[in-house]
């Protein structure tokens, strides 16, 4: 990185750049988003180029992707910013992925199950296996739909309680498989 950034920031940005592609996200967009999040203030394209050692085209591509996913916004003039609350960011990402992926995934699973049943009606294995995936996807969509009925604060409390409970169980009974 061209600008002298704190080591912890560099390590975090690099970690996000490695993690993103594992989730199907662009590396440089994840690095740039991490920088904006960690700085917690607007940054210009020039600053982003220098801080992340990227050329202008790479920064523009990353900014475009992040803006398309509504993870960043222009703050003033040519500066960009992101939310500073990780919960807000997570909800934004989940909303965007839900809108882009849930419907097409369910449609594809339903179509494949129908096709499997029509192509070989005596072999129910393929249809059954696709049906199990479809049921899982439908269950996850149903849980998501109900979770969105909760306020962000209630959802946060629910996850925090679950996390504390899981850590308590780990301490009390040991980690599973350990």
C-alpha positions as CSV (number, residue, x, y, z in Angstrom):
1,X,0.0,0.0,0.0
2,X,1.4,3.4,-1.0
3,X,0.1,5.4,2.0
4,X,1.6,4.3,5.3
5,X,-1.4,2.7,6.9
6,X,-1.5,1.1,10.3
7,X,-0.4,-2.6,10.2
8,X,-3.8,-3.7,11.7
9,X,-5.6,-1.9,8.9
10,X,-3.4,-3.4,6.2
11,X,-3.9,-6.9,7.6
12,X,-7.7,-6.4,7.9
13,X,-7.9,-5.0,4.3
14,X,-5.9,-7.9,2.9
15,X,-8.0,-10.4,4.9
16,X,-11.2,-9.0,3.4
17,X,-9.6,-9.1,0.0
18,X,-8.9,-12.8,0.5
19,X,-12.3,-13.6,2.0
20,X,-14.5,-11.8,-0.5
21,X,-13.7,-14.1,-3.5
22,X,-14.5,-17.2,-1.3
23,X,-18.1,-15.7,-1.1
24,X,-18.1,-14.8,-4.8
25,X,-17.3,-11.2,-4.3
26,X,-14.7,-9.1,-6.2
27,X,-11.4,-8.9,-4.3
28,X,-10.7,-5.2,-4.9
29,X,-14.2,-4.2,-4.1
30,X,-13.9,-6.0,-0.7
31,X,-10.5,-4.4,0.0
32,X,-11.8,-0.9,-0.9
33,X,-15.0,-1.4,1.1
34,X,-12.8,-2.5,4.1
35,X,-10.7,0.6,3.8
36,X,-13.8,2.9,3.7
37,X,-15.3,1.0,6.7
38,X,-12.1,1.1,8.8
39,X,-11.5,4.8,8.0
40,X,-15.1,5.6,8.9
41,X,-15.0,8.8,6.9
42,X,-15.4,9.7,3.2
43,X,-12.4,9.2,0.8
44,X,-11.8,10.3,-2.7
45,X,-10.9,8.1,-5.6
46,X,-7.4,9.5,-5.5
47,X,-7.0,8.7,-1.8
48,X,-8.3,5.2,-2.5
49,X,-5.8,4.7,-5.3
50,X,-2.9,5.7,-3.1
51,X,-4.0,3.9,0.0
52,X,-4.7,0.6,-1.7
53,X,-2.1,0.8,-4.4
54,X,-4.7,0.5,-7.2
55,X,-5.0,2.2,-10.5
56,X,-7.9,4.5,-11.2
57,X,-9.7,1.9,-13.4
58,X,-9.5,-0.7,-10.6
59,X,-10.9,1.8,-8.1
60,X,-13.7,2.9,-10.5
61,X,-14.7,-0.7,-11.1
62,X,-14.7,-1.5,-7.3
63,X,-16.7,1.7,-6.6
64,X,-19.2,0.9,-9.3
65,X,-19.7,-2.6,-7.9
66,X,-20.1,-1.4,-4.4
67,X,-22.5,1.4,-5.4
68,X,-24.5,-1.2,-7.4
69,X,-24.9,-3.3,-4.3
70,X,-25.7,-0.1,-2.3
71,X,-22.8,-0.6,0.1
72,X,-21.3,2.8,-0.5
73,X,-22.6,6.3,-1.4
74,X,-21.2,9.6,-2.5
75,X,-20.7,11.7,0.6
76,X,-19.9,15.1,-1.0
77,X,-18.3,15.9,-4.3
78,X,-16.0,13.1,-5.3
79,X,-15.8,11.4,-1.9
80,X,-17.3,8.0,-1.1
81,X,-18.4,6.6,2.2
82,X,-19.9,3.4,3.7
83,X,-21.9,2.8,6.8
84,X,-19.9,2.4,10.0
85,X,-22.2,-0.1,11.8
86,X,-21.4,-3.7,10.7
87,X,-25.0,-4.7,11.4
88,X,-26.3,-2.1,8.9
89,X,-23.8,-3.4,6.3
90,X,-24.8,-7.0,6.9
91,X,-28.5,-6.2,6.5
92,X,-27.7,-4.3,3.3
93,X,-25.7,-7.2,1.8
94,X,-28.3,-9.7,2.8
95,X,-31.1,-7.6,1.3
96,X,-29.2,-7.1,-2.0
97,X,-28.3,-10.8,-2.3
98,X,-31.9,-11.9,-1.4
99,X,-33.3,-9.7,-4.2
100,X,-30.7,-11.0,-6.7
101,X,-30.5,-14.6,-5.8
102,X,-33.4,-16.1,-3.8
103,X,-36.0,-15.9,-6.5
104,X,-33.8,-17.3,-9.3
105,X,-32.5,-20.0,-7.1
106,X,-36.0,-21.2,-6.1
107,X,-37.1,-21.0,-9.8
108,X,-34.2,-23.1,-11.0
109,X,-34.7,-25.7,-8.3
110,X,-38.4,-26.0,-9.1
111,X,-37.7,-26.3,-12.8
112,X,-35.0,-28.9,-12.3
113,X,-37.2,-31.0,-10.0
114,X,-40.0,-30.8,-12.6
115,X,-37.6,-31.8,-15.4
116,X,-36.2,-34.7,-13.4
117,X,-39.7,-36.0,-12.7
118,X,-40.7,-35.7,-16.4
119,X,-37.4,-37.1,-17.9
120,X,-37.3,-40.3,-15.9
121,X,-40.5,-40.8,-13.8
122,X,-39.4,-44.3,-12.6
123,X,-36.1,-43.0,-11.1
124,X,-37.3,-40.8,-8.2
125,X,-33.8,-40.4,-6.7
126,X,-32.8,-37.3,-8.7
127,X,-36.2,-35.6,-8.2
128,X,-36.1,-36.4,-4.5
129,X,-32.5,-35.0,-4.1
130,X,-33.4,-31.8,-5.9
131,X,-36.6,-31.7,-3.8
132,X,-34.5,-31.8,-0.6
133,X,-32.5,-28.8,-1.9
134,X,-35.7,-27.0,-2.8
135,X,-37.1,-27.6,0.7
136,X,-34.0,-26.3,2.3
137,X,-34.0,-23.2,0.1
138,X,-37.7,-22.6,0.8
139,X,-37.2,-23.0,4.5
140,X,-34.3,-20.5,4.5
141,X,-36.4,-18.0,2.5
142,X,-39.3,-18.5,5.0
143,X,-36.9,-17.9,8.0
144,X,-35.5,-14.8,6.3
145,X,-39.0,-13.5,5.6
146,X,-40.0,-13.8,9.3
147,X,-36.7,-12.4,10.5
148,X,-37.3,-9.3,8.4
149,X,-40.5,-8.7,10.4
150,X,-38.3,-8.0,13.4
151,X,-36.8,-4.6,13.9
152,X,-33.0,-4.4,13.3
153,X,-32.6,-3.9,17.1
154,X,-34.6,-7.0,18.0
155,X,-32.7,-9.1,15.4
156,X,-29.4,-7.8,16.7
157,X,-30.4,-8.8,20.3
158,X,-31.6,-12.2,19.1
159,X,-28.3,-13.0,17.4
160,X,-26.3,-11.6,20.4
161,X,-28.2,-13.8,22.8
162,X,-27.6,-16.8,20.6
163,X,-23.9,-16.0,20.3
164,X,-23.6,-15.6,24.1
165,X,-25.5,-18.8,24.6
166,X,-23.2,-20.7,22.2
167,X,-20.1,-19.4,23.8
168,X,-21.4,-20.4,27.3
169,X,-22.1,-23.9,26.1
170,X,-18.6,-24.1,24.6
171,X,-17.1,-23.0,28.0
172,X,-19.4,-25.3,30.0
173,X,-19.2,-28.4,27.9
174,X,-16.2,-27.9,25.6
175,X,-16.3,-27.2,21.9
176,X,-17.9,-29.9,19.8
177,X,-15.4,-32.0,18.0
178,X,-12.5,-30.7,20.2
